[in-house]
């Protein structure tokens, strides 16, 4: 039947105009009967808003309203016909396509695949099946199939012959797909719709009102054109624009290619990077909030990558915000759990295991079943940090040094508990219906004790994510057994993740929140004020470039969604926004989230020709941030000086004993000294694959520690010394890192060997000179040594001395500190700047206060044994301090002790003293105040 077209002026939101039109059309003496109408709307969000406005209008007018049936265009067809067979769901369709591919002849696959996967790589076949299924649906929605495309290419010469052969091969696969569905007595929705149209089976007794559906595919158009009822198209545009719409209210793409969109330069604000764009949005909203309530403002975000930056600014401004489209179900806790579980089942290495442990449900499960210390995850990280283990911990795992032995026990206990839980999910491939009980039981065991707090901000993600996950798991039971491929549990779970990827979880409603919407949702939005950000060329209008199967030229020829249609749709949406909003502002960014330069959307150049130059000039000007802090403050000041104050220490703890290395730490930065040496804060990272400088030095130190052995401590044979050290190095490496090591660690072990070999030659020379190794790793316990402080109690000294040698003939004792760093200073210069009379380190001068119980001889020397990468620099280096310099060092040590006892631990030194500062976030190295 012919479609009625009604043009609703766009001087106000389309939903408001629609309510007025429905009132005029269907209200009769206080009875507003909309029950005989089906209103087809572009999105469910717009449908909910329309129903809300209808209820408000009925309440205001005191009408008795019978509500309409509201649906989207995607669900309308199934209301207009009855399928003769059950419809195959997405899971069934994908499984059938996978069977088609696995049974296809090699020639049919090689015609369109550059590389045919091995039959055993089911994951790859499922992904190919998903892509084919998606292409099948898109073409079917415009009443096309693969054979038709091949025919078009041949008749119209749209592509080379090889392309026609490719589509012909795909057509054979599609025919096999239909045959397999027939044998199962199933149809897919696309086939059912096409047959319903061919058989003229459409029927409806209600009016069908198409509202704002300006871009429909061919099948959807035909449903509206051929159904045997009254179809009405409500078009958001003045009637003078009627040539821009076809008979059912869809855009005529050609008519919108050259339109001029009336946006003034004053409405466009140009910002720099995403953080600047977010700040510019907040400044713009600050002005709008003087005129509108928050619920009257919408923020359009075509580029979803800006959402985190916007949320951050909203949080700092204490402004409620809601992202209408919600977040991907992949970001919900249940699906993050499935992703971590799948990855671990596919490759049960340490990295994937540690990632799985950090999911809150897994952590809760382990805590409820094991007696774990509160910092058990730190134990796990420390164990890796010390051993660089590559496999899941077990009783065969390597032993770290004694400082981390407890961490090994924790890691093994956790690994065994988790292994028992996961055991049912391992095993040979099987039909997926056989995995359902095992997977359900796993999630029940894991989540049975996990409780959400009533105010948990993730509660809706947990709830909706679990519902979607449950539906997907149960959908396995809808797949006929005869087409279920044998899959491992990890392959099935990964397939579920792919099936779920398109689902979104909406955020809970909030009456006072500013609504953020994606680009396609803005057309039906009704807020009087709109701010759009993210209008870059790569986002709006979106375009298809380089599609492997359906490039834009072929799309245009086939009548599919192409770049012209996208331009028309987006130009119309922007035009409606300029006409129907009381206030419209656009924030354009110059840089993307990766720092890449961005070009503005072509829509912003849809101006009269004589104004394009002015628009280009305007879009090249980035807003000045000079007065940003005075005009708008995105950070709430915590005090008058700092927007984010650096933490101050409370209940300060005063150390009762100091190590000789504490003095250098305090000299470098008193604030960082307190964080490091008193609070014992440290940064643990389970991502490195090689030893850091400290642990590499510890490995070498622990080998050299063995030189005190009487069998070797006086040896003058370099080869004997090296063999001794290498033996201990091999033993330590096996104990601490196991037999399976990363390539990087293997290289480091080889480097340690080279340094020990070069050192052995130097050690043999020392022995030849008459030196004897007396002590290695000599521990000075608290109370064994004291530093005198005039007028105050002495300060206890503690620590370890790497090595002490003695020369009996010269009666000289030598104290050495090993340095394995690749860069080093002369030991005297590393401690004392003679030119500026400034001490940087007091370690070597303070050693003389630590060894009174062990002192022998009359003379004492101190220095470094350097073991850098450059082997010729491996030497014994003495620090020749004068008596006056040693006395100066003692005075500096006294000053430091007094300051520490007085609790002087701040503020942090700026600029930071280290190129890589582990306390950068606490000390706010990158924060500036004005």
C-alpha positions, 0 to 999 in steps of 0.5 A: 500500500502507498505510504503516507508521508507527514513532514514534522518541522524540525524547529523542535525535537522530533519526539515532541513533534511526534507526540503532537501529531499522534494527539491530533491523529488519534485523540478523540474526546479524551480517549487517546487510543494508540493501541492500534498503532505500531510505532517503529523507531530507530533505537530502543532508547528513543522508544522509551523516551517517546513512551515517557512523553506520551504518558506525560502528555496524557496526564497533562491533558487528562486523557485516557491513553491506550499505549502503542506498540513500539519496536525497532526496525530490526524487530518489525519484520517478524511481527508481520509474517509467520515463519514456516520453520523455526529460525536458526539463532546466531550460534546455529548459523555460525556452526552451520557455516563452520561445517560448510567451510570444513567440508568445502573442497580446497578449490572453493576455499583457495578461491577467496582465502590467501591461506587456508587454515589447518583443519585442527585450528577450529578457532580460525574456522569459527572466525571465518564462519562469523565473517561469512555469516555477517556478509551473508546477513548484510547482503540478504538485508538488501535482497542479495546473495553471493551468486547475485553479486558474482552475476553483477560483477560479470555483467557490469564488469565491476571487478576483475575476473578473479573477483567474479570467481571468488564470489562464485566460489562463495555462492557454492558455499552459500548454497551448501549452507542453505542445504544444511539448514534445510536438512535441519528443518531450520531457516535463518531470519534473512531467508525467512524474510525474503521468502515471506516477501516472495510469497506475499505473506505480510499481514498486519491489522494495525497502523505502522508508523515509521518515525525517523527511519531515514536509512533503511535497507532494501528488505526493510523498505519492501516490508513497509511497502508491501504490508497490507495495512496503513503505513505512515512515515513521520519525517523530521524536516519541513515539507520544502525538503520533501525532494530529499526523501523517498516515498517511505521517508528514507533519505535520497542520498544524491539530494544531500551531497551538496547541502549547506549546514548552518553552523557558525564559527562561534559554535566550534571550539578547537582543542588539542589532545583528548585531555584538552578536548575534555576540558573544553567540553567541561568549559562549554557545559559550564556556560550551558548550565547557567541556562539549562538544567543538566537533564536538558543537556546532551553530550554527543560523543561520536568517538568513543575513545574520548569517553575515559577523558570525559569521565575523568573531567566529570568526576573532578567537577563532581558532575553526574554523567551517563553514557547512554549506549553503555559499555561493551559486555566484554568490559563487564566483570563476568566476561573479563573472567571468561577472557582471562579463563580462556587465555589461561586454558589455552596457554597455562603459563605464569603470565596468564595464571597471574592475570586470572588470579587478579579477577575479584571472583577468583581472588575471593574464591581463593581467600575463602578456601585457603589461609592466605596472608592479606598481601598474598598477591604481593607474595605472588608478584615477589616470587615472580620478581625473584625467579622470573618463573615462566610456568605455573608454580608447582613443587618442582618450581625454583627456590628464590633466596631465603627472603622470598621462600614464604612467597614460594609456598604461597604461590604453590598453594594458590596454584594447586587450589586453582588447578583443582577448580579448573581440572574439569575444564581441561581434557580432549575436545568434545561437542559443546553441549557436553561442556555446559554442565562443567562450565555451569558448575565452575561458575557456580563454585566460583561465584557462590560466595562472591558478594557485591556491596549494595552500592558497588558501581559495578553491580549492574555490569555484574548482573547484566553480564551474568544474564548475557553469559548464562544465555550464551552458555544455555544457547549451546543446548539449542544447537542440534547435536548433529552439527556440534563440532568437537571443541576444547573448552577454551575454544568454546569459551573464546567462541562465546566471547566473539558472540557476545562482543556486539552486546552493550550493557546500559548504565543505570538511569540517573535523573540529574545526569548529563547524557552522553550519546553516540552519533547515531542516537543524537537524531532522536534525542530531545535535549534542547542543548547539545555539545558534540565532541570527537567530530573528526574526519575518520569518525563522522561521517564514517566510511568504508575503505579497503573492504576485502569483499565489498569495497565502496564502488561495489557497494554503490553498484549493489545498492548497499550502504556506501559512503554517499548514504553515510554522508547523507545520513550524517549530514541530515543528522547534523542539519536536524541538530542545528535546527531543533536545538536551542544551543549547539556547540562542537568541540573539535580535536587536533590530536587523537588518543595516540597523539596522531594528528586529526582532520576535522569532519567534512561535515564542518566544511558543508558551508557556502563556498565563500566561507570555506576559507574562513572555516579552515582558518578557524579550525586551525586555531587551537584555543588558548589555555592561558586563562583556563585555571581562572575561567574554569577549574576541573580539579577541586582544590584541596588547599590554597596552594595545591590542587592535589596535595602531596601526601604528608606523613602522620604518626612519623616513625623515627628509625632507631638504627640506620644502615650505611646506605640510608645516609645516601638515600636521605641525602638524595631526597628525605621524602623518598628516603622515608617512603623507601627505607621507613615505610618500605614501599616498593614497586613490584612488576610481574611483566619483566622477562629479565633481571633488573639491576638489583637482582642481577647484582644480587646474583653476582654478589651471591656467587662472590660471597662463596670466595671466603671458602678456605679452599679458594680464598687465597688461590692465585689460579684465575682458572681455578677461581672461575671454575669455582664461581661458575659452579656456584653460579650454575647452582644458584641459577638452577635453584632460583630460576629453574631449568626453563628460562627466557632468552633474555635471562639466558643472556644475562647469565652468560653476561654474569659468567663473562664478568666472573671470568674477568674478575677471577683474573683480578682476584688471582692478582690480589692473592698473589700480592698477599691479600686474604679474603677474611669475610664476605657478606658480613652482617653487622646486626643492630647493636653491634656498631654505633655512630657517636652523636655529640650531646645525644645517644649514639645511633645504632648502625646495621647492614652488610659489608660485601667483603673484607680482605686482610694483608698480614704482612702490611697489617692492612684491612680493606673493605670492599663494596661490589658494584655491578652497574654498567655505569660507575664513578670513582669511589671517592668522586661518588661520595664526595664533591671536593670542588663544592665540598658536598657529600653525596654518599657516606657509605665507605667512610662510615664502614670504619664505625661498623667494624670495631669488633672485626678490626685487624691491623693498623691501616684501613682502606675502603673502595669499590670492586667494579664489575661492569659490562666493559670487562677491562673496567673490572678492577679493585678501586680504592677511595683515598679519603684524607683524615679531614675528609673522613671527619667532614663525613662524620659531621655530615652523618651527625647532621643527617642523624639529627634531622632524622630524629627531628622528623625532617622528611620532606618535601620531595626533591624536585626535579626528581633525582632519578630518571625512572622514579618509582615514587613519581605518582606519590611525589607528583613529578608531572603535576604543576601548580599555577 
